[in-house]
């Protein structure tokens, strides 16, 4: 392996079952035919699709951090690139799906919000555990 590889390795604790399953689940949802996704009349008005992207990616990075991830910015970058790759797959390899830049932006927003949520919740846990001692 090249010398920089060791610096890039993520904490192996982060590769727990829930983190991997959520990544695979996201891929599975994104390659489903559009006809397999239930259509809601008001989803276009409220941008439900974008909310789902943000929620899934926010949950994904939160799970990563919660299970011992110690490189949040590298994880954010890799997960963001994963989302972009999925959008490219949808656009160029799947005839029944189309990639959208807005979905990729929603993925990124979800990742940032997931990191913020983890940071806030873990900070409150630390404060709570100190006051209970």
C-alpha positions, 0 to 999 in steps of 0.5 A, a space after each residue: 500500500 502507498 504510505 499515505 494509505 495508513 493516514 486515510 484509514 478510517 477507524 475500523 470500529 466505524 465499520 460496524 454492521 449498522 453503518 454498512 447496512 445503512 450505506 447499502 440500504 441507501 444504495 438499494 433505495 436509490 436504484 429502485 425503479 421510480 415506479 417502486 417508490 410510492 407517489 404522494 401528490 404533495 411530495 413535489 410541493 414540499 420537496 419530500 424527496 430532498 427531505 428523504 435524501 437529507 434524512 438518510 445521509 444525516 442518519 448515515 453519518 450520525 450512525 458512523 460517528 455514534 459507532 466510533 467514527 473518529 474522522 468525521 470530515 473524511 467520512 463526510 467527504 467519502 459519503 458525499 462522493 458516494 451520493 454523487 456516484 449514486 446520482 451519476 449511476 442513476 443518470 447514466 446507467 439506469 434507464 428508469 432513474 435520473 440523477 439530480 444535482 439537487 438530490 446530491 446537494 440534499 445529501 450534503 446538507 443531510 451530512 452536515 446536519 447529521 454531524 451537527 446533530 451528533 456533535 450537539 447530542 454527544 456534547 449533552 451526553 458528556 455534560 450529563 455524565 459529568 453532572 451525574 458523577 
